[in-house]
Amino acid sequence: MRAILQQVACAEGQELTSKEYKTQVGSQSGVGQAAAKNQLIANADLSPIIHNANDYLLSETRSEACLPIAIEDKVLGVLEAQSINSNAFDPILLASLQTIANHLAPAIQHFQARETTQTILGELSLLYQSSQSMAQAKTNDEILKQTAKTLRQAPFMTYVLKADDNRLRLISNHDPESTEVATPPLPELFDISPVEIEHFLFIHEYLITYELSPATGMPESLRNLAKQLGCTAAAFIPIRRSNQLEALIVLGAKRGDDLNHKTLQLYVSLANLTSVALERVLALENTERRLNRLQILDSVSQAITVETDLNHLFRVIHEQITQVMGEIDFMIAMYDPKANTIDVPYAYEENQPISIPSFGLGDGLTSILIRSKQPLLLVEDTEKRAIELGARLMGKPAKSWLGVPLIVGGEAIGAIIVQDLEREHRFDEDDQRLLSTLATQVAGSVRNTRLIHETRLLAERESAAKEITNKLWKSSDIDTVLRTAIYELGKSLNATTGFVQLELDEREGNIN
């Protein structure tokens, strides 16, 4: 704790006031001792040694009196008097000075209380205005922009950095003492892991580093970050969402004393307010997402009840999934157990339809999915994890891959697959649950459509056979029978050529 020089009643001391002279409470100076002990400290004859050790003493001072300005045990300040004469302060004068100090104490306390009240009201007003603006925000970026706007009223250098994958992204910076852009310009991205910072800040409401000196357990990355931002002292205040670091407020100061528990409470409250707003947006997003999923399931259910064209059904599913997941690569694969092959009747990559030739059940992710009959979600180190599963990859591996099997009667008949070639963590467990629910409906629809198709085909063949038989019975000779059979069978089978081989049994004179 330090005592800060506030007022001087002589011209020579004005220079000390302009420099905001400070002395440590408890130091060997008269002011330091009076503040620490809450008692009168008088030096009747200052020796050159004492004079040289206390650079706040005026050049011609020969004696001093330091009287605490206190209310009971609480020291509010120190009243110091200096004289160019030795032994200048007799008991009567000291008593008079102490009376002045005693009268100063309640006045100072009153004005400090009023200033504190005004400060608190100002902070509450600022937080209220911020909360009103954040309440209207609909996205994380809008909330963080409002936080940055509020921070521009701070007497510190302020920075807001957003956690972005394995880096921090600068989204706002402000220096109240400069209207110019930072020179050199600050980088947009800082190669500092949010996970490393969160691991340390998780147990701290905030963290202060003075003069960027090493602190116990503090990551070197935080000190380096403050240096990059041009701070000599810095405070780090985390903004969290769902217990994870979403953003970081950095307050920079030229003097470490300006960053303390009292001055930081407003900004800690602002960080907490921002976190609450981010949680609200997340809750709204989750609610909207769940409603979208219910709508998708309802839309697909309606399509399944009336749709007998599988390609059209696949297109409906693709369109509905895109509404929730955005533009992703989409594929539906069908497994033929008799031929042990996988067909891909519907596939889109980079928003364009593609054709994938049939392939045998092998070691790819689709084959593993069909063999295991279990959903498979790969959203990080996809290539490494696929290899660990025993998959053999062809071409560029996706950064995120999600597949669910189509199960009918306990057997896999195909799969629904989505992937993103560029982004990790593109899908989550909610996406997996959605696809799994859709897969149950789609599998039943595929089975029913196949049964309808097979039944219709069988009925058409039986009808054709009956028609051919009727025409054969109407034929008058064997040549007509054969010609009719060849013609009708060719028409039924879409054949362009055909022949009938007759064998004559010479012993019996019969044709076989």
Sequence and secondary structure as in RCSB ss.txt:
>XXXX:A:sequence
MRAILQQVACAEGQELTSKEYKTQVGSQSGVGQAAAKNQLIANADLSPIIHNANDYLLSETRSEACLPIAIEDKV
LGVLEAQSINSNAFDPILLASLQTIANHLAPAIQHFQARETTQTILGELSLLYQSSQSMAQAKTNDEILKQTAKT
LRQAPFMTYVLKADDNRLRLISNHDPESTEVATPPLPELFDISPVEIEHFLFIHEYLITYELSPATGMPESLRNL
AKQLGCTAAAFIPIRRSNQLEALIVLGAKRGDDLNHKTLQLYVSLANLTSVALERVLALENTERRLNRLQILDSV
SQAITVETDLNHLFRVIHEQITQVMGEIDFMIAMYDPKANTIDVPYAYEENQPISIPSFGLGDGLTSILIRSKQP
LLLVEDTEKRAIELGARLMGKPAKSWLGVPLIVGGEAIGAIIVQDLEREHRFDEDDQRLLSTLATQVAGSVRNTR
LIHETRLLAERESAAKEITNKLWKSSDIDTVLRTAIYELGKSLNATTGFVQLELDEREGNIN
>XXXX:A:secstr
 EEE    SSGGGHHHHHTT EEETTSSSHHHHHHHHTS EEESS  HHHHHH TTS TT  EEEEEEEEETTEE
EEEEEEEESSTT   HHHHHHHHHHHHHHHHHHHHHHHHHHHHHHHHHHHHHHHHHHHHHH  SHHHHHHHHHHH
HTTSSSEEEEEEEETTEEEEEEEE TT  S  SS   SEE   HHHHHHHHTT S EEESTT   TT  HHHHHH
HHHTT SEEEEEEEEETTEEEEEEEEEESSGGG SHHHHHHHHHHHHHHHHHHHHHHHHHHHHHHHHHHHHHHHH
HHHHHH   HHHHHHHHHHHHHHHH S EEEEEEEETTTTEEEEEEEEETTEE  EEEEES SSHHHHHHHHTS 
EEE SSHHHHHHHTT    SS  SEEEEEEEEETTEEEEEEEEEESS TT   HHHHHHHHHHHHHHHHHHHHHH
HHHHHHHHHHHHHHHHHHHHHHHT SSHHHHHHHHHHHHHHHHT S       EETTTTEE 
